[in-house]
Amino acid sequence: MNRARKQFVLYALLAIFALLTVLLGIINGANFTMASEDADHITQMLSENQGMFPGQRALENGGMRLNMRGGRPAQIGPLGPDSPEMAASMRYFTFVFSEDGSAERVAWAISAVSEEDALTWARSLLGEEETGWTATTYRYRVYELNGKTYVTVIDQGRELLPSYRILIISLIGLAAGLIVSGLALMAIGRRLFAPLEEADRKQKRFIADVEKEFKTPLTVINANTEIIEREGGETEQTRSINRQVKRMTALVKDLATLGVFDEGDMTRTELDLSALAMAAADAARPGFEEKGRTLRVKAEEKTLVRGDSEALSDLMVELLDNALKFSLSWAELSVSREGGRVSITASNDTNLPAGGADQVFDRFTRLDNARDLPGAGLGLARVKEIVASHNGRATARVADGVFTLRVNL
Amino acid sequence: MTILLAASDRDLLRSYEALLTLDGHEVRTAFDGAQVASLMGGGPYDAAILESALPRVGHEQLIQLLRRENVPVIVMLDRRVSARHLLSGSLPEAYLPLPFLPNDLRALLDSVTEKRRTGQPFSAGDAAVDVARFRFEGTDTRLTAGEIDLLAALNRGEPVQGRRARVMIHALNEKLRRLGRATRIEYQPRKGYKLVSSHE
């Protein structure tokens, strides 16, 4: 349950991260795209006017001024790149290159570079794409006019500054959002899962108590039954008592496999899972042969994992017990390594309908084909507990008449 | 035999007192650890059978007291025997998990007392087993009757299998490793468990 809670927090956090990343990505992407479009609009405007702002001379002669009324502008001028102030505020230069390689300065409104450096810069852009970013915050355009090649470079540093600020704030906001979300999810997770964890603890405690409370009485009944038989002879009643005690002992031992399993009891060492599988299969083989069923084992030479030897041996035994009980004619146990994980697969033929069958890992759950067979539905529940304690995953599926239990560690 | 039997459950105590008496043994009973301690002077005892969860004085302490009197101990365990039990500092001569049949107890009593009386030492690889003293020879590392039987079976080349065997093998390998012995018990496909040297 602790693991389920951590998974809930992790997946929720991933969802929040994805959502925030998409949202902030759209905002910042749109922001930078619009900045590029604004810059292209300006360079396009300059390219249509031989590298100068339209009406620049007209502006000098007062041609693009705002209408005034009462000593104040009577209109809101165009904003952004079309603003009449653009010509005065834009830092840019334009050079024109003739076929013979000579160059002439067409427009000059920049302070950051010398004319000589600007010429070298413009010349270096001649072989580039038609338009693009250069030196991070400068936008350029290369265009043909009257048989000559013009290169215009405009400084967009000031225009890009707010965009970069928004980006940095977005990243800080993303980090802060994730931290706050993480803390909130942990608190929410604790409250959400508390009832489930309590129910799980109570079930385990109940199973452990039932198991404990049954053991001593069964031992006493065994002893007293023998005393009765020795003093008065074996009777049908004492035989019946023995049969029922045997049945209850088997159930108690099944319960014991669940109740005793506590992660704190585990001793992790490096072990060979293939060897464990072979050992379990060799031990189970006589049972399969007795029932006329085939058991196949496929295990790589050495499959090393870090785990509890007892628990993983029990896991193999439970998988084979299950296969022996429910197979029709064959069963197979395989151990293989896939990437960084180890996979244990137990499969057998079956007449169950196709579909997922993960419910077999629930305690006391048995499928339809188990009706007339002994057992309480605890073996695979134990498999699930062992797998979970090794940070693994167990799944069950029926397809094409084959029941497959897969464990990934 | 004179047997010291201790259990906090009165029905368990009375039924096995009656059964062991029918078997011809003399049985002294105790309900808790303090009573066991007080019965120590009433020996000698051929064996002690203790419940694991005795009140007042725990079975680990009682094992140490009984060991000083040279009394072999069988502990009735209310859970499955795990490697952790077999690697504990106060190891009895045998564990008997509940629920058990009377014949299970008889077999274990016979095994423990027989080993104590006539057990012959043997070598399992580079580890010598002192059967009568339930330990690896020349060490303080104790062994249960089951572990000794398993080592003997492996020594004879007999097959061993089952959950109980796997648990004991895990514990024995750890004990051998702690003693710095080269011998290990390893599973070989189609051959089963074998005693091997870790140098191989």
Interface residues (C-beta under 8 A of the other chain):
Chain A: K212 F214 K215 T216 P217 L218 T219 V220 N222 A223 N224 E226 I227 R230 V245 T249 V252 A256 T257 G259 V260 D265 T267 A275 L276 M278 A279 D282 A283 S309 E310 S313 D314 V317
Chain B: D9 D11 L12 S15 Y16 A18 L19 L22 M76 D78 R79 R80 S82 A83 R84 L98 P99 F100 L101 P102 Q161 G162 R163 R166 V167 H170 E186 Y187 P189 R190 G192 Y193
